[in-house]
């Protein structure tokens, strides 16, 4: 079985389990071309059990949203999240990443978006693998922020939407703005 077949089956399996647990959610399809070195590093990660990443749009009892800015993209706000570790469910990844990046423990209540991404080897387009990104909805158990990741420039609770958010988050922010 090829790496593409294995990862497609794993992404399908995870999407089915997530839908059974959280209900239906939109899943975007994306294809990206990777330079050979980057592609090979992705294959190595897949062989070790990695399948993608996860994060969460977390709110508190006052319906404020927890958002972060990365050092690498300081002008845009996004959700806490990051790479899946072998053996984790996508929900475990999201909870761990929120905790590591902000110090906030969150209960996951739903999923607002998924993305199935196909990575294609730039020099050999027949070589591919799939990965999954899941953005959960979450509720904070407490609100004291403690940034625990050097890549995070800032983490903050917002009562109103910030000026600039990552593209994937724009629709979710609009819904949240209408709820506040």
C-alpha positions in Angstrom: 0.0 0.0 0.0 1.4 3.4 -0.9 1.8 6.3 1.5 -1.0 8.1 -0.4 -3.3 5.1 0.1 -2.4 4.7 3.8 -2.8 8.4 4.6 -6.1 8.7 2.6 -7.5 5.8 4.6 -6.3 7.3 7.9 -7.8 10.7 7.1 -11.1 9.0 6.1 -11.1 7.0 9.3 -10.5 10.0 11.5 -13.1 12.1 9.7 -15.7 9.4 10.2 -14.9 9.1 13.9 -15.0 12.9 14.4 -18.3 13.2 12.6 -19.7 10.4 14.7 -18.6 12.2 17.9 -19.2 15.8 17.0 -21.7 15.8 14.1 -21.3 16.9 10.5 -18.9 19.8 9.7 -17.5 21.3 6.5 -14.2 19.8 5.1 -12.3 21.8 2.6 -10.1 20.0 0.1 -6.7 21.5 -0.8 -3.7 20.3 -2.9 -0.3 21.8 -2.4 3.0 21.1 -4.2 6.0 20.5 -2.0 9.6 20.8 -3.0 11.3 17.4 -2.8 13.1 17.9 0.5 10.0 19.2 2.3 7.9 16.4 0.8 10.4 13.8 2.1 10.3 15.3 5.6 6.5 15.0 5.5 6.7 11.3 4.4 9.1 10.6 7.3 6.6 12.2 9.7 3.8 10.2 8.3 5.8 7.0 8.6 6.2 7.9 12.4 2.5 8.3 12.8 1.8 12.0 12.2 -1.3 12.8 10.3 -1.7 16.7 10.5 -2.7 19.3 13.0 -5.5 20.6 15.1 -6.5 23.7 17.0 -9.5 25.2 18.8 -11.6 28.4 18.8 -12.0 28.7 22.5 -14.5 31.0 24.3 -15.0 31.7 28.0 -18.1 32.3 30.1 -18.3 35.9 28.9 -18.2 34.7 25.2 -14.7 36.2 24.7 -12.5 34.4 22.2 -9.0 33.2 22.9 -6.7 34.2 20.0 -3.0 34.1 19.5 -0.3 35.7 17.3 2.7 33.8 16.2 6.2 35.4 16.0 6.3 34.4 12.3 3.0 36.1 11.5 2.7 39.0 14.0 0.1 40.9 12.1 -2.6 38.2 12.1 -4.6 36.6 14.9 -5.5 32.9 14.9 -6.5 30.0 17.0 -4.1 28.1 19.3 -3.2 24.8 17.6 -0.4 22.8 16.1 1.0 19.5 15.0 -0.5 16.1 15.8 1.8 13.7 17.7 1.7 10.0 17.0 -0.9 8.2 19.1 -3.1 11.2 19.8 -6.6 11.8 18.6 -7.2 15.1 16.8 -9.1 16.2 19.9 -6.2 15.4 22.1 -3.9 17.4 19.8 -6.2 20.4 20.0 -6.4 20.3 23.8 -2.7 19.9 24.2 -1.8 22.7 21.8 -4.3 25.1 23.4 -2.7 24.2 26.8 0.9 24.5 25.6 0.4 27.8 23.8 -1.9 29.6 26.2 -2.0 27.7 29.5 -5.8 27.3 29.1 -7.5 24.0 29.6 -10.5 23.7 27.3 -13.4 21.3 26.8 -14.1 20.6 23.1 -17.7 21.0 22.1 -17.8 20.7 18.4 -15.9 21.2 15.1 -16.2 24.3 12.9 -14.0 23.2 10.1 -11.8 20.5 8.7 -9.3 20.5 5.9 -8.0 17.5 3.9 -4.7 18.5 2.3 -3.0 16.5 -0.4 0.8 17.1 -0.6 2.3 16.5 -4.0 6.0 15.9 -4.7 7.1 18.8 -7.1 9.4 16.6 -9.2 7.2 13.5 -9.2 3.5 14.4 -9.1 2.5 10.7 -8.8 3.9 10.8 -5.2 1.4 12.2 -2.8 0.2 11.9 0.8 -2.8 13.3 2.6 -3.0 15.1 5.9 -5.9 16.4 8.1 -6.4 19.7 9.9 -9.3 20.0 12.4 -10.5 23.2 14.0 -12.6 22.5 17.1 -14.9 24.7 19.1 -13.9 24.9 22.8 -15.0 26.3 26.2 -12.3 27.4 28.6 -12.2 26.0 32.1 -10.3 29.1 33.4 -9.2 32.3 31.8 -5.7 33.0 33.1 -3.3 33.0 30.1 0.2 31.6 30.5 2.1 31.5 27.2 4.2 28.4 27.2 5.5 28.4 23.6 8.4 30.6 22.2 6.6 30.8 18.9 3.7 32.7 20.4 4.1 36.5 20.3 0.8 37.1 22.2 -2.3 35.4 23.5 -5.3 37.4 24.5 -9.1 37.2 25.2 -11.2 39.3 22.8 -14.7 40.7 23.4 -14.7 41.9 19.8 -13.0 40.6 16.7 -9.5 41.9 16.0 -8.7 43.7 12.8 -6.7 40.9 11.1 -7.3 37.2 11.4 -6.1 34.2 9.4 -8.2 33.4 6.3 -9.5 30.1 7.7 -10.9 31.9 10.8 -12.8 34.7 9.0 -16.2 32.9 8.7 -16.0 31.6 12.3 -15.2 35.2 13.6 -18.2 36.5 11.7 -20.5 34.0 13.4 -19.0 34.8 16.8 -19.4 38.6 16.2 -23.1 38.0 15.6 -23.3 36.0 18.9 -21.7 38.8 21.0 
